[in-house]
Each structure stands twice: as C-alpha cells, then as structure tokens.
C-alpha cells in the first residue's frame, strides 16, 4: 500500500507488551518534535513517489518555461512592434519630406524650363540679329575693299628692287627710285617707259635689314600699268635667286592675304595656279579647269583647300609671280 500526503494517518494500536509500553513511555519522556516528524514523513513519502515527483517537476518546469517563453516572446514582439512602428513612422516622415522636396524640385525645374525657353528665344533673336549685322558688316567690308582696290587700280607693287645704293650707302631718293624703275622696265621688259608716265612712287613699311621694302608705283593711266602687268613674265630674274625682282598688282591687305594663301596652295600642289588680274584673285584647280574667282578665305575653306581659315601673318611681302601666274 502506498501512503500519500492526503490520506488520513492510521490510528494507534493497543499496547501488546511491556516492551511496547516501555518504548512509549520513553517517547513520552522526550519532548515531541512534530515538524521534524512531518518532514521525515514527507521525505519518506517522497521516496515512495520519486518517479511521480520527477514527472511533476518536469511538467512544472515545462509549464514554467512555457510561461516564461510566452512572456519573453510577448515582450520581444512588443519591442519589435514598437521599433518597427517607430521606424515606419520615421520613414513615413522622411518619405513625406522627400515628396515635398521632389515636388519643390519639379516646380523649380518647370520654372527653369520656362526660363530656358525664354532664354533660348532671346538667344535665337540675338543670333538672328548678329547674323544680319555680320552680313551687313561683310557687305560693308566688301564695298570698302572694292573702293580701296579701285583706288589702287593704277598701281603696281615691285618686290626685290634694291633699296640701298651700295656706292654711297644711302637710301634711294624718289628720283633715283624712278630712274631704277624706268631702267628696269625699259631693259628687262622690252618696252618704253618715261618718267612722266609715273604719278607717284613710295616704299611700303619700315626699312628691313635682310631685304628691300616693296615699291609701289602709281601710273597716270591704267594703260601703262596693264602693259607692264602683261609683260611682267619677261626675264627679270637674276643669276642670284635672292635678287630676283617681281612685279605684282598692288592689292588691298585682304586680297593680298588671299593671294598669299592661294600661292601657298600652289606650292603645296593642291591647286594648279593662282594669280591676280585687275585686282581680283583667281585660281585654277587643275590645268583644264576654268578659273575660279576667290573672294575670301571662307571660300577656300568651302572648296576644302584650307584647314584653317584664319588669315595669315600680314607681314608677307614676298608674294612672287610663278610660271602659272597672270593668266588671261
């Protein structure tokens, strides 16, 4: 029989012997410790129900663990929900702020687009006006150049004519310049030239140590000038190429620069010939091509003859006639 804690204790049995009476008297003579007895009884009861107690402890531990786990799980869920809620609210605030910024940026962008369109229209109008002004300026420059060239119609420009009289070491006077030119034309070009055919003689630019300055001769009529230009291919060369003398049209600076550029193209063998005729610059692309009147560097660029349309250094007074020049 298994005795449990809930069962009533058995009643005391009647004394059977003196030994039992002696033992009872002995017990009565000693003070009774009921608590100790109860613990001993409980211990004895536990020994009898150890397996059950183990099961109870396991069940109780499992229940306590479950309750603690559930409580911990609830706390974690609450913490997670709180943090997630806080972060979501923060993100919503951030997103709302970003939406406002994006909306502001869009508004600014639209304003910039409007300003851009206005500015573009202004630029287009300015470009149109500039284009018209540029065209007018080019027209005026062309007219001025034509007027200046017309003023030079009776002039020739002589390159390489000695400037210093070696015997005296002094610059030539106008009279001596005139004598030199009359002699040059009469002897080297086989034509008669008189001093009274010449209206004016002068040198261009400042004196140079390495070469003589060009001489400009203005005749009283175009007839004399044209005769000389037509005969300028006559032998005026010197045994020393550095002392050769060349006769050219007297051109404006603009036309002189164009002629210089075309002569370079001839030397580079990119065109067949280049020459000036009555103040105009003409080129022949190949031997059989018709002459082309060149009015600007831009025109040469359009013909794909110039990579750089900027005008060359104006200090190039070494424009010389070659065998292909002065074609009629």
Buried (B, 14 or more C-beta within 10 A) or exposed (E): EEEEEEEEEEEEEEEEEEEEEEEEEEEEEEEEEEEEEEEEEEEEBEEEBEEEBEEEEEEEEEEEEEEEEEEEEEEEEEEEEEEEEEEEEEEEEEEEEEEEEEEEEEEEEEEEEEEEEEEEEEEEEEEEEEEEEEEEEEEEEEEEBEEBBEEBBBBBBBBBBEBEEEEEEEEBEEEEBBEBBBEBBEEBBEBEBEEEBBEEBEBEEEEEEEBBBBBBBBBEEEEBBBBBBEBBBBEBEEEEEEEBBBBBBBBBEBBBBBBBBBBBBBEEEBBBBBBBBEBBBBBBBEEEEEBBEBBBBEBBEEBEBBEEEEBBEEEBBEBEBBEBBBEE
